[in-house]
Amino acid sequence: MDTALRSELADLLPRALRFARSLTRDAVAAEDLVQTAYIKAVERIEQFEPGTRLDSWLYRIIQTSWIDEKRRDQRRGNVISFEDARETALPMQNHGGTDRIFLQAAMASLVEDQRAAMTLVLIEGYSYREAGDILGVPDGTVMSRVARARKILAALHDDDSNLTNMTASSEVRHDH
Amino acid sequence: MTTELKEQDYVLLSAYIDGELAPTECRKLEDRIANCPVLTRQFNIMAGQSIVLRNQSDRLLNDRVYPELSKSIADILDQKPVAKRNPAHEQTESPLKARAANNNTAIWTGIGAAAAVLLAFVGGNWFNENLTNDPVALAPKTGTHLASFSQIGNPVLDHEISLTLEKTLSGDIRHVALAQNQTRDSASDIQIEPLRTFRQGGRFCREYRVTFPVDAATATQDGFYGRACRTGEGQWETVYRLIPGVELPDLEEATPSKHKL
């Protein structure tokens, strides 16, 4: 493998892992997914077209590997994330829905398609078209997934604001 | 003026925040945002949340890329043979096998087969019910297994496992010192590591492994695997524990009612 290409792939590891975590929502599963994707990347390195984005190419491999993994999981039982298992409510603590921890938990509550689209667009900075290429869907689909995800996050903000108001009212009643 | 937003409004606001709207659409939407309090409020929320999420991406980027993984990826890129870690959900063979490589090899080799047998009983709690009353399991072990604490029927250990399953992410290791070993040195350090999480029979379940020192002088470790399902806040019910040296109950003796299959 070309030295520069090898170096670029190695440098992409933290971002690849972050994307894998957004798909799997499980640290261990994400590491497995990244390893699988890198093995496939090395095997298919001849298919990479110089001059195109290596990160998008790697992300696409991660995405397809994850789909393969899920198909296998369907045969052996549904693996879910620890966040799901804890069944805990979002950490609504009157922070107006823009608290980092709150948003991180809220992101984890999105369905996988929306979370993947949000991660690529919002965190990785891809355009809708680029994200669509990685996810194997039209850019219009990315647009609607991101919009739906944002609508859900905004609704959670409203829920939190309501909680804030309720808390404030009860405090007023308590004062009297 | 808009009083209630439509789906299309969310799409437009979202695309606007992402810089995906055409200039003419941008101007139209900006006019609407300026003149409509409902749209203004929604835009402020969505844009504010986007900023926070973007800002935390760097923190996520630096979040725990373990040296082990970096090394493994480097080996893959250099096309060296890679000892790919067994995914937690494919553990038909114990990853502890390598760690407990002293004279426990034969014991751990049997665990893969044991797991295969036990999985047939998942959901019925049959194995656990029998194991906890099984004199073989409760009896002090001989030979290579010299643990200083009981792995079954030990409420302190059970509590620590529950606490770990409730609060610790898969892949993270929680270090605890049990009551009789409170000195918390390397020789008394008990490690509990959740391995994977999944839903089964409407409950959330986790598999884990517990590792503990057997002989401080030789740094020998032993351990076991377990599965537990969550029954309530902080409450985890043991489904089974795979303990080296413990004979499995004879499957033929189990009554159909106990199997619950």
Interface residues (C-beta under 8 A of the other chain):
Chain A: M1 R6 L9 A10 L13 P14 R15 L17 R18 R21 D26 A27 V28 A29 E31 D32 V34 Q35 Y38 I39 V42 D73 R76 G77 N78 V79 I80 S81 F82 D84 A85 R86 E87 G97 T98 D99 R100 L103 Q104 M107 M118 V121 L122 I123 E124 S127 Y128 M143 S144 V146 A147 R148 R150 K151 L153 A154 H157
Chain B: E7 Y10 V11 L13 S14 A15 I17 D18 E20 Q42 I45 M46 G48 Q49 S50 V52 L53 R54 N55 Q56 S57 L60 L61 N62 D63 R64 V65 Y66 L69 S70 S72 I73 A74 I76 L77 D78 Q79 V82 K84 R85 P87 A88 H89 E166 L169 S170 G171 D172 P194 L195 R196 T197 F198 R199 Q200 F204 C205 R206 R230
